[in-house]
Amino acid sequence: MDQGVKRMLTTEEYTRLDAIAMADLRRRGQVSASELLECAFAQSDRLNPQLNAIVHQDRDNARQQARQIDQRAGVQPDSAKHGPLSGVPFLIKEVNAVAGWPHTRSTRLYRHQVASSDSAIMRRYRQAGLIAFGSTNTPELCLTISTEFSLFGSSRNPHNLNHSSGGSSGGSAAAVAAGIVPAADGSDGGGSIRIPAACCGLVGLKPSRGLTVTEPDWGSAWSGMSVGHVLSRSVRDSAAFLDLLRLQRPGLFPVPDFRDLYLDSYGREPGKLRIAVQRQHPAGLPVHDDCLAALNRAVAQCESAGHHIEDLAPPVDYVLIGRAMSTLINVHTGQILSPGLEASGQTLEQAGLAESTRRMAANGMKTSAAQYLAALDTLKQAERQMAGFHEHYDLILSPVLALPPAELGWLDMNADDIREYARRYATYSPFTALYNGTGQPSIALPMHRNDTGLPIGVMFSAAWGHDHLLLQLANQLMPDRVPVAG
């Protein structure tokens, strides 16, 4: 759009904009916050019935917020107060509380629960002037990597409606990839930002442990494994949201010592990097040719940029780490369900839970303090091992998934044969969870499309606190924003 010329924004123009571009146009008076919001509503009306990405909408309050932003425009500049994202339509993952909205966590046990106050991350979004108009779908309690067993039904991949949009931030990923919003809230406790990003062809950064805002309790953070950020269609949006969500002083965990703004630093050259490439499945299983094709394309781009490439897997015991993470997640699953069970007088068997959720909670309720502490010790040992590895290598490049985005129904957390479900899970997603256990930053980038048009992503991971390096390399490999699906 030409500077200084005010006209109606078309849907095609809206879907070409990332969040920073939208906010910039609004600040320059070329579009209004209300106009951007109505574009988001139109996209939602057209696409969400197919995708089932958005499970609750609060349009009246969103319109009121947009009008307030528009009324301030021209009276006083709000860029200093709100930063680069003010007036942008936004969606929040349903597990993050928004005052007055349903807060079910996609489980029948809490289907009538309404949030009494905003979560810490939602307060940051409000302060930035983002206009959150709805919440996005997740699987039950965010406990799997396909958004299927949900109180609200399955979310679908906008690139192919028969396939999964990933999980657990699958509703957010589908909404962003379809062009309903330019970015949406997510959380990642085992791959739940990076996997949906890979499935839907988006940028998905899991920040370093301790860098971004969390609720002030260990349960919400899954003992430090789960962190919040967004799914986006541009690297610069990911950088801007990292600035928005970063902590300036330690919360539950130490804060990385990086003083610059990520939005200022993401465009800098990262220098010549030493990159270890993980080509093999940690369990020795095959990695699909589509995923290897994406990996090889990323390797070629890195070599063209002058980076040093060496085939080498992380020096850790994936089996031990997986068991430790399962122990912790089981404990927190039992913890989050216990109040609802007590209030309703139900048992785990009566609560309408997915079979895998029920088993995880039951195991968690039987876990001893000694077992919990042993699991933490295992992850701390892996953290030390990876810190030593990164003394020699700046980054690790790997697939995000070992298979292309799964068909809906293939990964069923309510399956009678829970062993087959677990086998499929481990076959499909062996790469992402390590970095939740160690607290390292990790980013998924779109790199390839297979013959059926499905996106295939790759993942770069760095030493703790080196989120800026991931953003700089991501910008070097893909400086433009990702187009919407279709």
Stockholm file with secondary structure:
# STOCKHOLM 1.0

chainA/1-486         MDQGVKRMLTTEEYTRLDAIAMADLRRRGQVSASELLECAFAQSDRLNPQLNAIVHQDRDNARQQARQIDQRAGVQPDSAKHGPLSGVPFLIKEVNAVAGWPHTRSTRLYRHQVASSDSAIMRRYRQAGLIAFGSTNTPELCLTISTEFSLFGSSRNPHNLNHSSGGSSGGSAAAVAAGIVPAADGSDGGGSIRIPAACCGLVGLKPSRGLTVTEPDWGSAWSGMSVGHVLSRSVRDSAAFLDLLRLQRPGLFPVPDFRDLYLDSYGREPGKLRIAVQRQHPAGLPVHDDCLAALNRAVAQCESAGHHIEDLAPPVDYVLIGRAMSTLINVHTGQILSPGLEASGQTLEQAGLAESTRRMAANGMKTSAAQYLAALDTLKQAERQMAGFHEHYDLILSPVLALPPAELGWLDMNADDIREYARRYATYSPFTALYNGTGQPSIALPMHRNDTGLPIGVMFSAAWGHDHLLLQLANQLMPDRVPVAG
#=GR chainA/1-486 SS CCTTCCCCCCHHHHHHCCHHHHHHHHHTTSSCHHHHHHHHHHHHHHHHHHHCCEEEECHHHHHHHHHHHHHHTTTSCCHHHHGGGTTCEEEEETTSCCTTSBCCTTCGGGTTCBCSSCCHHHHHHHHTTCEEEEEECCSGGGCSSSSCSCTTCCCCBTTBTTBCCCSSSHHHHHHHHTTSCSEEEEEESSSTTHHHHHHHTCEEEECCTTTBCCCSSTTTTGGGTCEEEEEESSHHHHHHHHHHHBCSSCSSSCCCCCCSCHHHHTTSCCCSCEEEECCSCTTSCCCCHHHHHHHHHHHHHHHHTTCEEEECCCSSCHHHHHHHHHHHHHHHHHHHHHHHHHHHTCCGGGTTCCHHHHHHHHHHHHCCHHHHHHHHHHHHHHHHHHHHHTTTCSEEEEESCSSSSCBTTSSCTTCSCHHHHHHHHHHHCCSSTHHHHHTCCEEEEEEEECTTSCEEEEEEEESTTCHHHHHHHHHHHCCSCCCCCC
#=GC SS_cons         CCTTCCCCCCHHHHHHCCHHHHHHHHHTTSSCHHHHHHHHHHHHHHHHHHHCCEEEECHHHHHHHHHHHHHHTTTSCCHHHHGGGTTCEEEEETTSCCTTSBCCTTCGGGTTCBCSSCCHHHHHHHHTTCEEEEEECCSGGGCSSSSCSCTTCCCCBTTBTTBCCCSSSHHHHHHHHTTSCSEEEEEESSSTTHHHHHHHTCEEEECCTTTBCCCSSTTTTGGGTCEEEEEESSHHHHHHHHHHHBCSSCSSSCCCCCCSCHHHHTTSCCCSCEEEECCSCTTSCCCCHHHHHHHHHHHHHHHHTTCEEEECCCSSCHHHHHHHHHHHHHHHHHHHHHHHHHHHTCCGGGTTCCHHHHHHHHHHHHCCHHHHHHHHHHHHHHHHHHHHHTTTCSEEEEESCSSSSCBTTSSCTTCSCHHHHHHHHHHHCCSSTHHHHHTCCEEEEEEEECTTSCEEEEEEEESTTCHHHHHHHHHHHCCSCCCCCC
//
